[in-house]
Amino acid sequence: MSLVSDIKQTAQGKGLSVANAKVQKIEGILNQAFYASKNPEEELKFLKRMLTKGAHNEERVGLHASALIAGEAEYCARQQLLSLYYKMEQGENVPIGLKRIFEEGNAIHEKWQRLFIRAGLGTAKDMDFTQYDDRFGFTISFTPDAILGIEDESMVTEIKSVNTYQFSKLTNHASGEKQAHFYMYETGIHKGLVLCDDKNNQDFKVFLLDYNRDIVAPFVERLDALKYSRKRLVRDGKMIARRNDCNSYTCKKALKCPMRDACYNRGKGRVLIEA
Ligand code: SF4
């Protein structure tokens, strides 16, 4: 029986909506993953890739999807344009408190990604695999947490760890859904899943998504605008102005920006990315 007919039957039997029955079905599949046997070969392939990420002095360069989908209060087009040419900070100034939080988040991601592999919902190459899009005349990189195959459907999957207070009230995960949508746009896979994991008791919730182009439209507009700004830079030498709320090298906004050295030509200044 296909996933769809199975879900319809479950929904009828339990008096659930089809959407809720599908969530229940997928939560059941994910719970079963905890009983699946380890898959040493595939899990090691995945771990090896994670452990060698960023090795050999590989630097984080260029346009990343996560920066493109930032909210209006954070997004800086100048930062994106600069990142096409100059090196960015590599996280050396991230405060230790945040570093600890990031590392915990990584461990939760890896737990789920290995469980997905064990349960046969994907292979190593479906987990945390960076992909590239050159359609705008520059390269955008994006890394979905997983592309899962759940029965007859492919799903772009994002994993989010959430504190227990937020988790108890959670009816959706706005930033995870936005991110999954952008990856759906990039991959052409039009089903998504956001998995939220409670940091305290390891309970989890699943939110299913159908692609909605209205959600990604503002990000595609940003990409079109960047394409234009890049042409203008090459043709007329005109750079995008700084944000109004970024007025010095040491202002609050600049301190959070990985391109501030290039932007203000201070610190290590404008170091070109090697071609
Ligand atoms: S330092 Fe400020 S204006 Fe410059 S790129 Fe960063 S956020 Fe934008």
py3Dmol code that shows the C-alpha trace and the ligand (Angstrom):
import py3Dmol

protein = """\
ATOM      1  CA  MET A   1       0.000   0.000   0.000  1.00  0.00           C
ATOM      2  CA  SER A   2       1.391   3.431  -0.908  1.00  0.00           C
ATOM      3  CA  LEU A   3       2.045   6.049   1.773  1.00  0.00           C
ATOM      4  CA  VAL A   4      -0.856   8.143   0.517  1.00  0.00           C
ATOM      5  CA  SER A   5      -3.465   5.361   0.612  1.00  0.00           C
ATOM      6  CA  ASP A   6      -2.131   4.121   3.951  1.00  0.00           C
ATOM      7  CA  ILE A   7      -2.470   7.632   5.394  1.00  0.00           C
ATOM      8  CA  LYS A   8      -5.984   8.068   4.031  1.00  0.00           C
ATOM      9  CA  GLN A   9      -7.015   4.776   5.609  1.00  0.00           C
ATOM     10  CA  THR A  10      -5.434   5.715   8.973  1.00  0.00           C
ATOM     11  CA  ALA A  11      -7.114   9.135   8.848  1.00  0.00           C
ATOM     12  CA  GLN A  12     -10.542   7.574   8.258  1.00  0.00           C
ATOM     13  CA  GLY A  13      -9.993   4.977  10.990  1.00  0.00           C
ATOM     14  CA  LYS A  14      -8.869   7.480  13.637  1.00  0.00           C
ATOM     15  CA  GLY A  15     -11.026  10.442  12.646  1.00  0.00           C
ATOM     16  CA  LEU A  16      -7.905  12.524  11.851  1.00  0.00           C
ATOM     17  CA  SER A  17      -7.388  14.973   9.013  1.00  0.00           C
ATOM     18  CA  VAL A  18      -5.202  13.535   6.235  1.00  0.00           C
ATOM     19  CA  ALA A  19      -2.476  16.074   7.117  1.00  0.00           C
ATOM     20  CA  ASN A  20      -2.432  15.004  10.784  1.00  0.00           C
ATOM     21  CA  ALA A  21      -2.501  11.334   9.854  1.00  0.00           C
ATOM     22  CA  LYS A  22       0.519  11.900   7.621  1.00  0.00           C
ATOM     23  CA  VAL A  23       2.398  13.607  10.457  1.00  0.00           C
ATOM     24  CA  GLN A  24       1.553  10.683  12.768  1.00  0.00           C
ATOM     25  CA  LYS A  25       2.685   8.187  10.168  1.00  0.00           C
ATOM     26  CA  ILE A  26       6.017   9.954   9.667  1.00  0.00           C
ATOM     27  CA  GLU A  27       6.576  10.361  13.413  1.00  0.00           C
ATOM     28  CA  GLY A  28       6.027   6.603  13.681  1.00  0.00           C
ATOM     29  CA  ILE A  29       8.615   5.944  10.962  1.00  0.00           C
ATOM     30  CA  LEU A  30      11.104   8.239  12.728  1.00  0.00           C
ATOM     31  CA  ASN A  31      10.464   6.547  16.088  1.00  0.00           C
ATOM     32  CA  GLN A  32      11.146   3.182  14.449  1.00  0.00           C
ATOM     33  CA  ALA A  33      14.549   4.533  13.377  1.00  0.00           C
ATOM     34  CA  PHE A  34      15.664   4.314  17.036  1.00  0.00           C
ATOM     35  CA  TYR A  35      15.256   0.510  16.851  1.00  0.00           C
ATOM     36  CA  ALA A  36      17.042   0.123  13.503  1.00  0.00           C
ATOM     37  CA  SER A  37      20.417  -1.624  13.393  1.00  0.00           C
ATOM     38  CA  LYS A  38      23.491   0.515  12.975  1.00  0.00           C
ATOM     39  CA  ASN A  39      24.803   0.835   9.441  1.00  0.00           C
ATOM     40  CA  PRO A  40      28.562   1.136  10.076  1.00  0.00           C
ATOM     41  CA  GLU A  41      29.607   1.478   6.462  1.00  0.00           C
ATOM     42  CA  GLU A  42      27.211   4.278   5.535  1.00  0.00           C
ATOM     43  CA  GLU A  43      27.337   6.034   8.939  1.00  0.00           C
ATOM     44  CA  LEU A  44      31.150   6.079   8.770  1.00  0.00           C
ATOM     45  CA  LYS A  45      31.047   7.548   5.268  1.00  0.00           C
ATOM     46  CA  PHE A  46      28.830  10.305   6.615  1.00  0.00           C
ATOM     47  CA  LEU A  47      30.956  10.894   9.731  1.00  0.00           C
ATOM     48  CA  LYS A  48      34.155  10.959   7.703  1.00  0.00           C
ATOM     49  CA  ARG A  49      32.726  13.713   5.528  1.00  0.00           C
ATOM     50  CA  MET A  50      31.601  15.684   8.586  1.00  0.00           C
ATOM     51  CA  LEU A  51      35.013  15.286  10.235  1.00  0.00           C
ATOM     52  CA  THR A  52      36.936  16.414   7.174  1.00  0.00           C
ATOM     53  CA  LYS A  53      34.666  19.378   6.459  1.00  0.00           C
ATOM     54  CA  GLY A  54      36.728  22.551   6.590  1.00  0.00           C
ATOM     55  CA  ALA A  55      39.999  20.569   6.745  1.00  0.00           C
ATOM     56  CA  HIS A  56      42.989  21.436   4.495  1.00  0.00           C
ATOM     57  CA  ASN A  57      42.464  25.125   5.332  1.00  0.00           C
ATOM     58  CA  GLU A  58      39.253  25.163   3.291  1.00  0.00           C
ATOM     59  CA  GLU A  59      37.686  28.512   4.006  1.00  0.00           C
ATOM     60  CA  ARG A  60      34.046  29.439   3.967  1.00  0.00           C
ATOM     61  CA  VAL A  61      33.713  31.718   0.940  1.00  0.00           C
ATOM     62  CA  GLY A  62      30.992  33.135  -1.287  1.00  0.00           C
ATOM     63  CA  LEU A  63      27.247  33.315  -1.126  1.00  0.00           C
ATOM     64  CA  HIS A  64      25.460  31.089   1.351  1.00  0.00           C
ATOM     65  CA  ALA A  65      21.750  30.427   1.350  1.00  0.00           C
ATOM     66  CA  SER A  66      21.521  31.045   5.103  1.00  0.00           C
ATOM     67  CA  ALA A  67      22.615  34.698   4.641  1.00  0.00           C
ATOM     68  CA  LEU A  68      20.269  35.199   1.681  1.00  0.00           C
ATOM     69  CA  ILE A  69      17.191  34.238   3.664  1.00  0.00           C
ATOM     70  CA  ALA A  70      17.963  36.445   6.668  1.00  0.00           C
ATOM     71  CA  GLY A  71      15.166  38.753   7.872  1.00  0.00           C
ATOM     72  CA  GLU A  72      14.996  42.357   6.646  1.00  0.00           C
ATOM     73  CA  ALA A  73      16.607  43.631   9.862  1.00  0.00           C
ATOM     74  CA  GLU A  74      19.692  41.451   9.260  1.00  0.00           C
ATOM     75  CA  TYR A  75      20.003  41.148   5.494  1.00  0.00           C
ATOM     76  CA  CYS A  76      22.737  43.239   3.900  1.00  0.00           C
ATOM     77  CA  ALA A  77      23.043  43.183   0.094  1.00  0.00           C
ATOM     78  CA  ARG A  78      26.483  44.842   0.304  1.00  0.00           C
ATOM     79  CA  GLN A  79      27.676  41.962   2.475  1.00  0.00           C
ATOM     80  CA  GLN A  80      26.515  39.446  -0.144  1.00  0.00           C
ATOM     81  CA  LEU A  81      28.163  41.321  -2.997  1.00  0.00           C
ATOM     82  CA  LEU A  82      31.435  41.686  -1.084  1.00  0.00           C
ATOM     83  CA  SER A  83      31.374  37.962  -0.303  1.00  0.00           C
ATOM     84  CA  LEU A  84      31.617  37.208  -4.038  1.00  0.00           C
ATOM     85  CA  TYR A  85      35.067  38.806  -4.132  1.00  0.00           C
ATOM     86  CA  TYR A  86      36.612  38.979  -0.682  1.00  0.00           C
ATOM     87  CA  LYS A  87      37.355  36.574   2.139  1.00  0.00           C
ATOM     88  CA  MET A  88      35.073  36.566   5.146  1.00  0.00           C
ATOM     89  CA  GLU A  89      35.738  36.007   8.845  1.00  0.00           C
ATOM     90  CA  GLN A  90      35.793  32.292   9.630  1.00  0.00           C
ATOM     91  CA  GLY A  91      33.986  32.412  12.956  1.00  0.00           C
ATOM     92  CA  GLU A  92      37.116  33.283  14.923  1.00  0.00           C
ATOM     93  CA  ASN A  93      35.208  36.061  16.713  1.00  0.00           C
ATOM     94  CA  VAL A  94      32.176  33.966  17.695  1.00  0.00           C
ATOM     95  CA  PRO A  95      31.749  34.223  21.488  1.00  0.00           C
ATOM     96  CA  ILE A  96      32.403  31.005  23.416  1.00  0.00           C
ATOM     97  CA  GLY A  97      28.789  30.780  24.639  1.00  0.00           C
ATOM     98  CA  LEU A  98      27.563  30.641  21.052  1.00  0.00           C
ATOM     99  CA  LYS A  99      30.302  28.177  20.077  1.00  0.00           C
ATOM    100  CA  ARG A 100      29.042  25.799  22.787  1.00  0.00           C
ATOM    101  CA  ILE A 101      25.466  26.133  21.538  1.00  0.00           C
ATOM    102  CA  PHE A 102      26.537  25.499  17.914  1.00  0.00           C
ATOM    103  CA  GLU A 103      28.461  22.368  18.904  1.00  0.00           C
ATOM    104  CA  GLU A 104      25.431  20.989  20.762  1.00  0.00           C
ATOM    105  CA  GLY A 105      23.288  21.722  17.696  1.00  0.00           C
ATOM    106  CA  ASN A 106      25.795  19.829  15.510  1.00  0.00           C
ATOM    107  CA  ALA A 107      25.573  16.781  17.782  1.00  0.00           C
ATOM    108  CA  ILE A 108      21.751  16.764  17.575  1.00  0.00           C
ATOM    109  CA  HIS A 109      21.914  17.034  13.793  1.00  0.00           C
ATOM    110  CA  GLU A 110      24.364  14.142  13.558  1.00  0.00           C
ATOM    111  CA  LYS A 111      22.212  11.995  15.846  1.00  0.00           C
ATOM    112  CA  TRP A 112      19.248  12.391  13.495  1.00  0.00           C
ATOM    113  CA  GLN A 113      21.259  12.092  10.300  1.00  0.00           C
ATOM    114  CA  ARG A 114      22.712   8.773  11.469  1.00  0.00           C
ATOM    115  CA  LEU A 115      19.241   7.576  12.474  1.00  0.00           C
ATOM    116  CA  PHE A 116      17.936   8.497   9.002  1.00  0.00           C
ATOM    117  CA  ILE A 117      20.726   6.408   7.466  1.00  0.00           C
ATOM    118  CA  ARG A 118      20.017   3.464   9.801  1.00  0.00           C
ATOM    119  CA  ALA A 119      16.351   3.558   8.940  1.00  0.00           C
ATOM    120  CA  GLY A 120      17.133   3.541   5.207  1.00  0.00           C
ATOM    121  CA  LEU A 121      15.555   6.979   4.707  1.00  0.00           C
ATOM    122  CA  GLY A 122      18.706   8.210   2.972  1.00  0.00           C
ATOM    123  CA  THR A 123      22.390   7.481   2.441  1.00  0.00           C
ATOM    124  CA  ALA A 124      25.487   9.430   3.506  1.00  0.00           C
ATOM    125  CA  LYS A 125      25.309  11.589   0.401  1.00  0.00           C
ATOM    126  CA  ASP A 126      21.779  12.700   1.307  1.00  0.00           C
ATOM    127  CA  MET A 127      22.929  14.154   4.656  1.00  0.00           C
ATOM    128  CA  ASP A 128      24.455  17.607   5.002  1.00  0.00           C
ATOM    129  CA  PHE A 129      25.613  17.571   1.402  1.00  0.00           C
ATOM    130  CA  THR A 130      26.533  20.972  -0.004  1.00  0.00           C
ATOM    131  CA  GLN A 131      25.032  21.779  -3.389  1.00  0.00           C
ATOM    132  CA  TYR A 132      25.617  24.727  -5.725  1.00  0.00           C
ATOM    133  CA  ASP A 133      23.474  26.924  -7.930  1.00  0.00           C
ATOM    134  CA  ASP A 134      25.112  28.999 -10.709  1.00  0.00           C
ATOM    135  CA  ARG A 135      21.951  30.205 -12.436  1.00  0.00           C
ATOM    136  CA  PHE A 136      22.384  33.845 -11.359  1.00  0.00           C
ATOM    137  CA  GLY A 137      25.898  34.229 -12.752  1.00  0.00           C
ATOM    138  CA  PHE A 138      27.512  33.612  -9.345  1.00  0.00           C
ATOM    139  CA  THR A 139      27.610  30.590  -7.095  1.00  0.00           C
ATOM    140  CA  ILE A 140      25.173  30.105  -4.246  1.00  0.00           C
ATOM    141  CA  SER A 141      25.927  27.230  -1.892  1.00  0.00           C
ATOM    142  CA  PHE A 142      23.295  25.538   0.221  1.00  0.00           C
ATOM    143  CA  THR A 143      23.335  22.532   2.507  1.00  0.00           C
ATOM    144  CA  PRO A 144      20.038  20.850   3.380  1.00  0.00           C
ATOM    145  CA  ASP A 145      20.304  18.836   6.609  1.00  0.00           C
ATOM    146  CA  ALA A 146      18.874  15.843   4.752  1.00  0.00           C
ATOM    147  CA  ILE A 147      16.985  14.819   1.654  1.00  0.00           C
ATOM    148  CA  LEU A 148      14.805  11.992   2.898  1.00  0.00           C
ATOM    149  CA  GLY A 149      12.974   9.392   0.884  1.00  0.00           C
ATOM    150  CA  ILE A 150       9.935   8.458   2.941  1.00  0.00           C
ATOM    151  CA  GLU A 151       8.159   5.706   1.068  1.00  0.00           C
ATOM    152  CA  ASP A 152       7.216   7.281  -2.267  1.00  0.00           C
ATOM    153  CA  GLU A 153       8.162  10.905  -1.497  1.00  0.00           C
ATOM    154  CA  SER A 154      11.395  12.917  -1.414  1.00  0.00           C
ATOM    155  CA  MET A 155      11.484  15.532   1.324  1.00  0.00           C
ATOM    156  CA  VAL A 156      13.859  18.400   1.991  1.00  0.00           C
ATOM    157  CA  THR A 157      14.470  18.078   5.709  1.00  0.00           C
ATOM    158  CA  GLU A 158      15.650  20.603   8.276  1.00  0.00           C
ATOM    159  CA  ILE A 159      16.487  19.664  11.862  1.00  0.00           C
ATOM    160  CA  LYS A 160      16.037  22.201  14.648  1.00  0.00           C
ATOM    161  CA  SER A 161      16.882  21.811  18.313  1.00  0.00           C
ATOM    162  CA  VAL A 162      14.509  23.781  20.495  1.00  0.00           C
ATOM    163  CA  ASN A 163      14.484  24.584  24.199  1.00  0.00           C
ATOM    164  CA  THR A 164      11.804  22.765  26.141  1.00  0.00           C
ATOM    165  CA  TYR A 165       9.732  25.876  26.915  1.00  0.00           C
ATOM    166  CA  GLN A 166       9.482  26.806  23.211  1.00  0.00           C
ATOM    167  CA  PHE A 167       8.936  23.176  22.284  1.00  0.00           C
ATOM    168  CA  SER A 168       5.834  22.820  24.475  1.00  0.00           C
ATOM    169  CA  LYS A 169       4.183  25.726  22.615  1.00  0.00           C
ATOM    170  CA  LEU A 170       5.498  24.928  19.159  1.00  0.00           C
ATOM    171  CA  THR A 171       2.910  24.842  16.364  1.00  0.00           C
ATOM    172  CA  ASN A 172       5.390  25.625  13.575  1.00  0.00           C
ATOM    173  CA  HIS A 173       9.054  26.600  13.173  1.00  0.00           C
ATOM    174  CA  ALA A 174       9.164  29.784  11.107  1.00  0.00           C
ATOM    175  CA  SER A 175      12.897  29.977  10.359  1.00  0.00           C
ATOM    176  CA  GLY A 176      13.175  26.230   9.657  1.00  0.00           C
ATOM    177  CA  GLU A 177      10.216  26.420   7.290  1.00  0.00           C
ATOM    178  CA  LYS A 178      11.706  29.413   5.470  1.00  0.00           C
ATOM    179  CA  GLN A 179      15.033  27.613   5.111  1.00  0.00           C
ATOM    180  CA  ALA A 180      13.389  24.374   3.913  1.00  0.00           C
ATOM    181  CA  HIS A 181      11.413  26.399   1.377  1.00  0.00           C
ATOM    182  CA  PHE A 182      14.525  27.969  -0.073  1.00  0.00           C
ATOM    183  CA  TYR A 183      16.099  24.519  -0.405  1.00  0.00           C
ATOM    184  CA  MET A 184      12.900  23.239  -2.037  1.00  0.00           C
ATOM    185  CA  TYR A 185      13.248  26.049  -4.564  1.00  0.00           C
ATOM    186  CA  GLU A 186      16.914  25.183  -5.151  1.00  0.00           C
ATOM    187  CA  THR A 187      16.496  21.413  -5.423  1.00  0.00           C
ATOM    188  CA  GLY A 188      13.117  21.302  -7.191  1.00  0.00           C
ATOM    189  CA  ILE A 189      11.899  18.883  -4.484  1.00  0.00           C
ATOM    190  CA  HIS A 190       8.552  20.325  -3.504  1.00  0.00           C
ATOM    191  CA  LYS A 191       7.916  18.528  -0.236  1.00  0.00           C
ATOM    192  CA  GLY A 192       9.555  19.539   3.019  1.00  0.00           C
ATOM    193  CA  LEU A 193       9.823  18.450   6.612  1.00  0.00           C
ATOM    194  CA  VAL A 194      11.008  20.370   9.671  1.00  0.00           C
ATOM    195  CA  LEU A 195      11.914  18.140  12.574  1.00  0.00           C
ATOM    196  CA  CYS A 196      12.107  19.903  15.963  1.00  0.00           C
ATOM    197  CA  ASP A 197      13.946  18.143  18.784  1.00  0.00           C
ATOM    198  CA  ASP A 198      13.351  19.103  22.442  1.00  0.00           C
ATOM    199  CA  LYS A 199      16.770  19.747  23.996  1.00  0.00           C
ATOM    200  CA  ASN A 200      15.590  18.612  27.439  1.00  0.00           C
ATOM    201  CA  ASN A 201      13.760  15.335  26.908  1.00  0.00           C
ATOM    202  CA  GLN A 202      14.449  14.416  23.249  1.00  0.00           C
ATOM    203  CA  ASP A 203      10.767  14.493  22.330  1.00  0.00           C
ATOM    204  CA  PHE A 204      10.291  15.642  18.737  1.00  0.00           C
ATOM    205  CA  LYS A 205       7.669  17.209  16.474  1.00  0.00           C
ATOM    206  CA  VAL A 206       7.348  17.069  12.719  1.00  0.00           C
ATOM    207  CA  PHE A 207       5.988  19.848  10.502  1.00  0.00           C
ATOM    208  CA  LEU A 208       5.265  18.956   6.891  1.00  0.00           C
ATOM    209  CA  LEU A 209       5.491  21.501   4.097  1.00  0.00           C
ATOM    210  CA  ASP A 210       4.216  21.832   0.566  1.00  0.00           C
ATOM    211  CA  TYR A 211       6.208  24.197  -1.617  1.00  0.00           C
ATOM    212  CA  ASN A 212       4.787  27.705  -1.764  1.00  0.00           C
ATOM    213  CA  ARG A 213       6.558  29.970  -4.256  1.00  0.00           C
ATOM    214  CA  ASP A 214       5.269  33.118  -2.461  1.00  0.00           C
ATOM    215  CA  ILE A 215       7.528  32.238   0.467  1.00  0.00           C
ATOM    216  CA  VAL A 216      10.665  32.126  -1.686  1.00  0.00           C
ATOM    217  CA  ALA A 217       9.757  35.072  -3.955  1.00  0.00           C
ATOM    218  CA  PRO A 218      11.503  37.706  -1.730  1.00  0.00           C
ATOM    219  CA  PHE A 219      14.733  35.659  -1.768  1.00  0.00           C
ATOM    220  CA  VAL A 220      14.647  35.233  -5.539  1.00  0.00           C
ATOM    221  CA  GLU A 221      14.138  39.015  -5.780  1.00  0.00           C
ATOM    222  CA  ARG A 222      17.248  39.494  -3.658  1.00  0.00           C
ATOM    223  CA  LEU A 223      19.182  37.247  -6.026  1.00  0.00           C
ATOM    224  CA  ASP A 224      17.958  39.170  -9.071  1.00  0.00           C
ATOM    225  CA  ALA A 225      18.937  42.446  -7.379  1.00  0.00           C
ATOM    226  CA  LEU A 226      22.393  41.039  -6.589  1.00  0.00           C
ATOM    227  CA  LYS A 227      22.812  39.971 -10.192  1.00  0.00           C
ATOM    228  CA  TYR A 228      22.069  43.542 -11.262  1.00  0.00           C
ATOM    229  CA  SER A 229      24.352  45.069  -8.583  1.00  0.00           C
ATOM    230  CA  ARG A 230      27.187  42.817  -9.609  1.00  0.00           C
ATOM    231  CA  LYS A 231      26.864  43.892 -13.238  1.00  0.00           C
ATOM    232  CA  ARG A 232      26.819  47.524 -12.124  1.00  0.00           C
ATOM    233  CA  LEU A 233      29.960  46.968 -10.056  1.00  0.00           C
ATOM    234  CA  VAL A 234      31.806  45.386 -12.973  1.00  0.00           C
ATOM    235  CA  ARG A 235      30.536  47.925 -15.527  1.00  0.00           C
ATOM    236  CA  ASP A 236      30.576  51.202 -13.569  1.00  0.00           C
ATOM    237  CA  GLY A 237      32.643  50.375 -10.482  1.00  0.00           C
ATOM    238  CA  LYS A 238      29.652  51.229  -8.253  1.00  0.00           C
ATOM    239  CA  MET A 239      29.327  49.334  -4.998  1.00  0.00           C
ATOM    240  CA  ILE A 240      26.126  48.921  -2.981  1.00  0.00           C
ATOM    241  CA  ALA A 241      26.043  51.465  -0.121  1.00  0.00           C
ATOM    242  CA  ARG A 242      26.252  50.377   3.497  1.00  0.00           C
ATOM    243  CA  ARG A 243      23.059  49.801   5.450  1.00  0.00           C
ATOM    244  CA  ASN A 244      21.834  52.937   7.249  1.00  0.00           C
ATOM    245  CA  ASP A 245      22.093  51.187  10.605  1.00  0.00           C
ATOM    246  CA  CYS A 246      25.730  50.195   9.968  1.00  0.00           C
ATOM    247  CA  ASN A 247      27.754  53.346  10.511  1.00  0.00           C
ATOM    248  CA  SER A 248      31.159  52.300  11.822  1.00  0.00           C
ATOM    249  CA  TYR A 249      33.575  49.384  11.942  1.00  0.00           C
ATOM    250  CA  THR A 250      32.734  48.854  15.596  1.00  0.00           C
ATOM    251  CA  CYS A 251      28.949  49.402  15.505  1.00  0.00           C
ATOM    252  CA  LYS A 252      26.627  46.623  16.670  1.00  0.00           C
ATOM    253  CA  LYS A 253      25.657  45.653  13.124  1.00  0.00           C
ATOM    254  CA  ALA A 254      29.245  45.524  11.798  1.00  0.00           C
ATOM    255  CA  LEU A 255      30.462  43.486  14.765  1.00  0.00           C
ATOM    256  CA  LYS A 256      28.086  40.686  13.730  1.00  0.00           C
ATOM    257  CA  CYS A 257      29.049  40.839  10.057  1.00  0.00           C
ATOM    258  CA  PRO A 258      31.607  38.385   8.601  1.00  0.00           C
ATOM    259  CA  MET A 259      32.451  40.905   5.825  1.00  0.00           C
ATOM    260  CA  ARG A 260      33.116  43.944   8.014  1.00  0.00           C
ATOM    261  CA  ASP A 261      36.901  43.967   7.360  1.00  0.00           C
ATOM    262  CA  ALA A 262      36.292  44.103   3.608  1.00  0.00           C
ATOM    263  CA  CYS A 263      33.395  46.524   3.994  1.00  0.00           C
ATOM    264  CA  TYR A 264      35.342  49.091   6.032  1.00  0.00           C
ATOM    265  CA  ASN A 265      38.760  48.063   4.669  1.00  0.00           C
ATOM    266  CA  ARG A 266      40.057  47.651   8.222  1.00  0.00           C
ATOM    267  CA  GLY A 267      41.529  44.675  10.088  1.00  0.00           C
ATOM    268  CA  LYS A 268      42.707  42.204   7.468  1.00  0.00           C
ATOM    269  CA  GLY A 269      41.079  44.450   4.846  1.00  0.00           C
ATOM    270  CA  ARG A 270      40.030  43.356   1.355  1.00  0.00           C
ATOM    271  CA  VAL A 271      41.607  39.965   0.750  1.00  0.00           C
ATOM    272  CA  LEU A 272      40.573  38.608  -2.631  1.00  0.00           C
ATOM    273  CA  ILE A 273      39.209  35.076  -2.873  1.00  0.00           C
ATOM    274  CA  GLU A 274      41.581  33.015  -4.974  1.00  0.00           C
ATOM    275  CA  ALA A 275      39.983  31.933  -8.253  1.00  0.00           C
TER     276      ALA A 275
END
"""
ligand_1 = """\
8
SF4
S 29.750 45.836 7.816
Fe 27.608 46.524 7.776
S 27.247 47.547 5.808
Fe 29.195 46.428 5.723
S 28.668 44.518 4.764
Fe 28.545 44.178 6.950
S 26.456 44.631 7.584
Fe 26.747 45.416 5.511
"""
view = py3Dmol.view(width=600, height=400)
view.addModel(protein, "pdb")
view.setStyle({"model": 0}, {"cartoon": {"style": "trace"}})
view.addModel(ligand_1, "xyz")
view.setStyle({"model": 1}, {"stick": {}})
view.zoomTo()
view.show()
